[in-house]
């Protein structure tokens, strides 16, 4: 589709004028709903099996740890192979993982170690999937509609976050956990079908190839000599480490502070997603181009302040409202960070830089999950929220001081 045809739709929805992006986006939406159903069901399953906040945090650690270990290599692979073919492999692996978990639960044989091992397998497949998927977006829509595409992807992710946990909570209450896992496995058929229908292949970039370690070093050198990229990644690391551990925070808040069951847990997760959907739609309408430093920092600070406020919560409605604020601020921050990086980086480095983005976005999450699972088990849920928000605020302030000293505050 030509640029002129793309402009027949509002700029906020410009990415949907591209046929391949429409197909891919719809397939992803279905699959993401299933993924969020599994996420809420898996957290509840771990609490049913063990009753341990620490073991819940450990599952989160295992699920995201592969991102920490393998993401840089995954970024090199994404820059070297056809991205559509790689995504077909990774999405198929995720389907099998969900199906195995569903069968184990339905047969009544599931044990904690099964959940932990399958979380690790999920993490490995997801590590290979994410940088290729992130870098593939710009090849479907071009840089002109990249902001629209990222905002729409964020909106679909968070529509799924609203629908998936709410449906998952209802399914757990009425039919048991196994149904949610089976439906997640089925949802991967949609994204696999979409990938088979795409015309864009996502061919590797043209340029000299070294060894994998040399290619990784090239990406790291680019970050080191580009201060604004370093700033974006540093802020993202802080937010991810201290504030985005929702799979630990929210189930413990529901169980230990608000004393609600699976349905209430689903509503809390849906509140988080509703705020994020609003944030994504706001970006689709208002955001253009690369964000300046104040535009990135403000939502990160708001997210940290909301986490501090959560330490005082005793009422369900207040908790739902604050989670919506956290969802809004979190998605504005992460989506603007993503867009800024993709607009800055050269095409030949896109997979590697997006792997670094995912390394600091999801790869540090295992440490946060383990840390705050342990803190909340030892000192309670409010102490965990207070520590998370306070550490994030202090770290963001330190990054801004460094930025002003090193660049004069421009950017």
C-alpha positions in Angstrom: 0.0 0.0 0.0 1.3 3.4 -0.9 1.9 6.3 1.4 -1.0 8.2 -0.3 -3.4 5.3 0.4 -2.2 5.1 4.0 -3.1 8.7 4.6 -6.8 8.1 3.8 -7.2 6.9 7.4 -6.6 9.1 10.4 -2.9 9.5 11.4 -3.5 7.8 14.7 -4.7 4.7 12.8 -2.2 5.0 9.9 -0.6 1.7 10.6 -3.9 -0.1 9.9 -3.8 1.1 6.3 -1.0 -1.5 5.8 -2.6 -4.9 4.9 0.1 -7.0 6.5 0.1 -5.0 9.7 -3.8 -5.4 9.9 -3.5 -9.2 9.6 -0.7 -9.5 12.1 -2.3 -7.1 14.6 -5.6 -9.0 14.6 -3.8 -12.4 15.0 -1.7 -11.0 17.9 -4.8 -9.6 19.6 -6.4 -13.0 19.8 -3.2 -14.7 20.9 -2.5 -12.0 23.6 -5.9 -12.5 25.2 -5.0 -16.2 25.6 -1.6 -15.3 27.0 -3.1 -13.0 29.6 -5.6 -15.7 30.5 -2.7 -18.1 31.1 -0.8 -15.5 33.0 -3.5 -14.9 35.6 -4.3 -18.6 35.8 -0.6 -19.5 36.2 -0.2 -17.1 39.1 -3.3 -18.4 40.8 -2.3 -22.0 40.2 1.1 -21.4 41.9 -0.6 -19.9 45.0 -3.0 -22.9 45.1 -0.1 -25.4 44.8 2.3 -23.7 47.3 0.7 -20.7 49.0 4.2 -19.1 48.8 4.8 -15.5 47.6 8.5 -16.5 47.2 7.7 -19.4 44.9 5.3 -17.2 42.9 8.2 -14.7 42.5 10.5 -17.6 41.5 8.2 -18.6 38.7 8.3 -15.0 37.4 12.1 -15.2 37.7 12.3 -18.4 35.6 9.9 -17.0 33.0 12.0 -13.9 32.4 15.5 -15.1 33.2 16.2 -16.4 29.6 15.8 -12.8 28.4 18.7 -11.8 30.7 21.0 -14.6 29.5 20.1 -15.0 25.8 18.5 -11.7 24.5 21.7 -10.3 23.0 22.2 -13.5 21.0 18.5 -13.4 20.0 19.0 -9.9 18.7 21.8 -11.0 16.4 19.7 -13.8 15.1 16.8 -11.4 14.4 19.2 -9.3 12.3 20.5 -12.4 10.4 17.4 -14.4 9.4 13.9 -13.9 7.9 11.8 -12.6 10.8 8.5 -14.1 9.6 10.0 -17.6 9.6 11.6 -17.1 13.0 8.3 -16.0 14.4 6.5 -19.1 13.0 9.0 -21.2 15.0 8.8 -19.3 18.2 5.0 -19.1 18.2 4.7 -22.8 17.5 6.9 -23.5 20.6 4.7 -21.3 22.7 1.6 -23.2 21.6 3.2 -26.5 22.6 4.2 -25.1 26.0 0.6 -23.9 26.7 -0.8 -27.2 25.6 1.5 -29.3 27.9 0.5 -27.2 30.9 -3.2 -27.5 30.0 -2.9 -31.3 29.8 -1.0 -31.6 33.1 -3.6 -29.5 34.9 -6.6 -31.3 33.3 -5.2 -34.7 34.2 -4.6 -33.6 37.8 -0.9 -34.4 37.7 0.5 -30.8 37.8 3.1 -30.1 40.4 5.0 -26.9 41.2 8.1 -28.0 39.4 6.1 -28.6 36.2 4.9 -25.0 36.3 8.4 -23.7 37.0 10.0 -25.8 34.1 7.3 -24.7 31.6 7.8 -21.1 32.7 11.5 -21.5 31.8 10.6 -23.0 28.4 8.2 -20.1 27.8 10.9 -17.7 28.6 13.4 -19.2 26.1 10.8 -19.2 23.3 9.8 -15.6 24.1 13.4 -14.4 24.2 13.8 -15.5 20.6 10.4 -14.1 19.6 10.4 -10.6 21.0 13.3 -8.8 19.2 12.3 -10.3 15.9 8.6 -9.2 16.4 9.6 -5.7 17.5 12.0 -5.2 14.6 9.4 -6.7 12.2 6.9 -4.0 12.8 8.8 -1.2 11.1 9.1 -3.5 8.0 5.3 -3.8 7.8 4.5 -0.1 8.2 7.6 2.0 7.6 9.0 4.7 9.9 6.2 7.2 9.0 3.5 5.0 10.7 5.8 3.5 13.3 4.4 5.6 16.2 0.9 4.5 15.2 1.9 0.9 15.0 3.6 0.8 18.4 0.6 2.6 20.0 -1.8 0.2 18.4 0.3 -2.8 19.5 0.3 -1.4 23.0 -3.5 -1.0 22.8 -4.0 -4.6 21.7 -1.6 -5.8 24.4 -3.6 -4.0 27.0 -7.1 -4.7 25.6 -5.9 -8.3 26.1 -4.8 -7.4 29.6 -8.3 -6.2 30.3 -10.2 -9.1 28.7 -7.8 -12.0 29.4 -7.6 -11.7 33.2 -11.3 -10.9 33.6 -12.2 -14.0 31.5 -9.5 -16.0 33.2 -10.8 -15.2 36.6 -14.3 -16.2 35.6 -13.1 -19.4 34.0 -11.1 -20.4 37.1 -14.2 -19.8 39.3 -16.6 -21.7 37.1 -14.7 -24.3 35.1 -11.2 -24.6 36.7 -7.8 -23.5 35.7 -7.2 -26.1 32.9 -9.8 -24.5 30.5 -7.8 -21.2 30.5 -4.6 -23.0 29.5 -6.4 -24.9 26.7 -7.9 -21.7 25.3 -4.5 -20.1 25.4 -3.0 -22.9 23.3 -5.9 -22.6 20.8 -5.3 -18.8 20.6 -1.9 -19.3 19.0 -3.6 -20.8 15.9 -4.7 -17.2 15.1 -1.2 -15.7 15.2 0.3 -18.6 13.2 -2.4 -18.2 10.6 -1.7 -14.5 10.4 2.0 -15.1 9.9 1.3 -17.6 7.1 -0.8 -14.9 5.3 1.8 -12.1 5.4 3.6 -11.0 2.3 6.4 -9.3 4.1 9.3 -11.6 5.0 11.5 -9.4 7.1 14.7 -10.1 5.3 18.0 -9.5 7.2 19.7 -6.2 6.8 22.6 -5.8 4.4 26.0 -5.2 5.9 29.2 -6.9 6.9 28.8 -9.9 9.3 31.2 -10.8 12.0 30.9 -13.5 14.7 27.9 -13.3 17.0 30.1 -11.8 19.7 31.4 -9.2 17.3 27.9 -8.3 16.2 26.8 -8.0 19.9 29.8 -5.7 20.6 28.9 -3.5 17.6 25.4 -2.9 19.1 26.8 -2.2 22.5 29.3 0.4 21.1 26.4 2.1 19.3 24.6 2.5 22.7 27.7 3.7 24.4 28.3 6.5 21.9 24.7 7.6 21.6 23.8 9.3 25.0 20.0 9.5 24.4 19.8 5.8 23.7 21.8 5.2 27.0 19.3 7.4 28.8 16.2 5.6 27.5 17.7 2.2 28.4 18.8 3.3 31.9 15.3 4.7 32.7 13.6 1.6 31.3 15.9 -0.6 33.5 14.8 1.2 36.6 11.1 1.1 35.8 11.3 -2.6 34.9 13.3 -3.6 38.0 11.2 -1.8 40.6 7.7 -1.2 39.1 6.6 -3.7 36.5 6.4 -6.8 38.6 2.6 -7.0 38.3 2.4 -10.8 38.3 3.8 -10.7 41.8 2.3 -7.4 43.1 -1.3 -7.9 42.1 -2.1 -11.5 43.2 -0.5 -10.8 46.6 -2.4 -7.5 46.9 -5.6 -9.3 46.1 -5.0 -12.2 48.5 -3.2 -10.6 51.5 -4.5 -7.0 51.6 -7.9 -7.0 49.9 -8.8 -10.6 50.8 -10.5 -11.3 47.4 -10.8 -14.4 45.4 -9.9 -15.2 41.7 -12.7 -13.0 40.3 -11.5 -10.0 42.2 -7.9 -10.7 41.2 -9.1 -10.7 37.5 -10.9 -7.3 38.0 -7.7 -5.8 39.5 -5.6 -7.0 36.5 -8.3 -5.7 34.2 -8.1 -2.3 35.9 -4.4 -2.2 35.2 -5.1 -3.1 31.6 -7.8 -0.5 31.2 -5.5 2.3 32.3 -2.9 1.0 29.8 -5.4 0.9 27.0 -6.3 4.5 27.7 -2.6 5.4 27.7 -2.0 3.6 24.4 -5.0 5.3 22.7 -3.7 8.6 24.0 -0.4 8.0 22.4 -2.0 7.0 19.1 -3.9 10.3 19.0 -1.3 12.7 20.4 2.2 11.3 20.2 4.4 12.1 17.2 8.0 11.2 16.7 10.7 10.7 19.3 10.0 11.7 22.8 12.2 14.3 24.6 13.6 13.5 28.0 10.9 15.2 30.1 8.2 13.3 28.1 9.9 10.0 29.0 10.6 10.9 32.7 7.2 12.3 33.7 5.2 9.0 33.3 8.0 7.0 35.0 7.8 9.3 38.0 3.9 9.1 38.0 4.2 5.3 38.0 6.6 5.4 41.0 4.4 7.7 43.0 1.4 5.4 42.3 3.4 2.5 43.7 4.1 4.4 46.9 0.4 5.2 47.2 -0.4 1.5 46.9 1.4 0.9 50.2 -1.5 2.7 52.0 -4.4 1.0 50.2 -7.0 -0.9 52.1 -10.1 -0.6 49.8 -10.8 -2.5 46.6 -12.0 0.6 44.6 -8.9 2.7 45.5 -6.6 -0.2 44.6 -8.3 -0.6 41.2 -8.0 3.2 40.5 -4.3 3.2 41.4 -3.7 0.2 39.3 -5.3 2.0 36.4 -3.0 5.0 36.9 0.0 2.6 37.0 -1.2 1.0 33.7 -1.6 4.4 32.0 1.8 5.7 33.1 3.6 2.4 32.5 2.4 2.0 28.9 3.0 5.7 28.0 6.6 5.3 29.3 7.4 2.0 27.7 5.7 2.7 24.3 7.4 6.1 24.0 10.8 4.5 24.9 10.2 1.9 22.2 9.2 4.4 19.5 12.2 6.7 20.4 14.7 3.8 20.0 13.2 2.5 16.8 13.3 6.0 15.2 16.9 6.5 16.3 18.6 3.2 15.4 20.0 2.2 12.0 18.1 -0.5 10.2 21.0 -2.9 10.3 21.2 -2.7 14.1 17.5 -2.8 14.8 17.2 -6.4 16.0 20.2 -6.0 18.4 19.0 -2.7 19.8 15.5 -4.0 20.3 17.0 -7.0 22.0 18.7 -4.6 24.4 15.4 -2.9 24.9 13.8 -6.2 25.9 16.9 -7.1 28.0 16.3 -4.1 30.3 12.5 -4.2 29.9 12.0 -7.9 30.7 15.4 -9.3 31.5 15.8 -7.5 34.8 12.2 -8.4 35.8 13.4 -11.7 37.3 15.4 -9.8 39.9 12.5 -7.6 40.7 10.1 -10.6 41.0 12.4 -12.4 43.3 13.3 -9.3 45.4 9.7 -8.2 45.9 8.3 -11.7 46.4 10.9 -12.1 49.2 10.2 -8.6 50.7 6.4 -9.2 50.7 6.8 -12.6 52.2 9.0 -11.2 55.0 7.5 -7.8 55.7 4.2 -7.7 54.0 2.7 -6.3 50.7 2.6 -2.6 51.7 6.4 -2.7 52.5 7.0 -4.1 49.0 5.1 -1.4 47.3 6.8 1.3 49.4 10.3 0.0 48.7 9.5 -0.4 45.0 8.2 3.1 44.5 10.9 4.7 46.7 13.8 3.0 45.0 12.4 3.9 41.6 12.1 7.6 42.5 15.6 7.8 43.8 17.1 6.0 40.8 15.2 8.2 38.3 16.5 11.3 40.1 20.0 9.9 39.9 19.7 9.3 36.1 18.5 12.8 35.5 21.4 14.3 37.5 23.8 12.2 35.4 22.0 13.3 32.2 22.2 17.0 33.0 25.9 16.8 34.0 26.9 14.8 30.9 24.9 16.6 28.2 23.8 20.0 29.7 20.2 18.7 29.9 19.5 18.7 26.1 17.6 15.9 24.4 
